[in-house]
Structures are given as structure tokens and as C-alpha cells.
Amino acid sequence: MKKEFVRAALCHLYFSMPVCGEDIMRQVQGTLDDRSGCIIGGRAIWNIRYADDSTLLARKKSDLEQQASELDRCSRSFGLHINAAKTLVMVLENSEPICLGGKEIVQVDRFKYLGSIIGMDGDSTPEICV
């Protein structure tokens, strides 16, 4: 089974209006399959958000691209957009390009999220200070 993970840092306006941001995510959720995302504790988790950072989670490339496309579409209906320059993707077990709006998203093997380095191997040793 393919595991894919995308991090989309949205434009600052997106979360400067929390009610609007929540409405967008609810609209996107309504378009997704009930099992879209990663199964964690028996629940399908397709996004993780904190402040102006948003992370999309998927097990299949097609699900990931659908999530990103729907997020982009719903955001635009509120006059907002995904900042492509700040969008990264980390793919586990597959290196096929992931696209958003016909543009390939930069793939990385690690990125910083909420001050911590997230890597493909899941090793947190570099984050531990003695």
C-alpha cells in the first residue's frame, strides 16, 4: 500500500479568518471519501492544522491530489489560494510526482513542522537535545 503525505502551507489570509478556514475544511471534507486520509485509531485523518500550517494526509496519490485540488477549489471560492511557493510534499514508498493545479509540488525527504523536523524515517533523534 502506498503512503503519501503532503504539507501545504496556505497563504496567511487563510487562517487569519478562523471561521472561514473551518468552513473551507468542512466543504472539502464533504467532497472526500469517508476513508480518505490515514487511518489513526480507527478514524480517517486527512488533515492536521495549527495556526497557518496545514498538512494533508493520504494513503494513495489519487486521494492526496483530490484533497489538495478540493482544498484549492474551496479556498478560491472564499477568495483565498494555496501558496504554491510554500507547498511541499513528502512521499513514503513512492516517488511519483504530486501535482496541484497542473504544477508539480516540490518533493522533500524532511521538513520543519511546528518547530520539529519531520523525516521519512520517523527518527526524532536529531530533535533530542542532551
N, C-alpha and C positions, 0 to 999 in steps of 0.2 A: 504494500500500500504506500502510495506517495504521500509525503508530508511536506506541506508548503506553508510558508509563514511570510507575511508582508507587513511592513511597518509604513504607515502613511502619516507623515506629519502634515497636518492640514494648515491652511492659511490661518493666521492669528484671529481673524474675524470669526472664524468658525466657532471657537469656544469662548469668545468674548461675549457671546449671547447664549448662555447655557440652555435656556428653554428652546431656542431654535435648534441647537445642537442635538438635544434629546429628541425633538420632533423628527429631525433628519434620520437619526439612527432607528427610530421606530418605523419610519417609512421604509427604510432599507430592509429591516427585519421582516416586514410584511411581504417582501418580494422573494425572500430566500426559502429554500427547503428547510423543513424542521430539523434536519440533521446536518445542515451546513455548518462548518466550523470543526473544531476539535472536541472530542468527547472527553470531558473532565468531570469526574464524579457523577457520571451518568447523564450529564447535561451537555448539549452542544453549545460551546462558547465560540462565537465568531468575531468578537471584538473586545478589546481591552482599552479603556480610555482613562486618561488622567490629565487634567488641565488642557494644554493644547497638543498633547500627544495622543495619537490613536493608532492601535495595532489591530490588523485583521488577521484572523487565523483560519486556515483551511487545510484539509487533507488532500484535496485534488486541485490541480492547476485550474480547471474549469470553474470550480467553486470560488477560488481566490479571485479570478478575473471577473466573475459575476458580482462578487461582493464589492470590489473596487469600482466597477462600472456603475452599479446601482448607487453607491455612495457618491460618486461623481455626479450622476444624474440628479439625485435628490438634493445634493448641495447646491447645484446650479439653479434649481427651482426656487431657492432662497437667496439667490444672487451671490453665492459663495462658490469657491473652487478648491480643488486639491492642489497644493503647491508641488508641482512635479519635480522641482529642483531639490526638494527636501524628502522626496519619497524614495525609499529603499526597499529591497526585498531580500529575504534570507530564505533559501530553499534547502530543505533537508532531503537527501536521497534523490535529487533530480536537478539537472541544470538547464532545463528548457527555459527560454526567456518568458518572462511575465510581462504582459502589455496592459497599458491603460490608455484609452483614447487613441489606440494605434501606435503609441510610443512605448518602446521597451524601457522597463524600470531597471535601474542600476541594481545588480546583484552583489551582495556582500557576504562575507563569512562571519561577520560580527558587527554589532552596532551598539551605540550607547542609548540606553532607555532608562529614564528616571535616575540618571547618575551611575548606573551599573552597566558593565559590558555584558551583552548577551551574545553568546557564541553558539555555533552549530553543535559543538561537542557538549555543551551544558556545563563545562567546568567553571566553577566560581573561584578557583584558587587564586587567579590574578587579582581578584577583588578583596581578598582577605589580607588585612594588614596585621603584622605581628607586633 
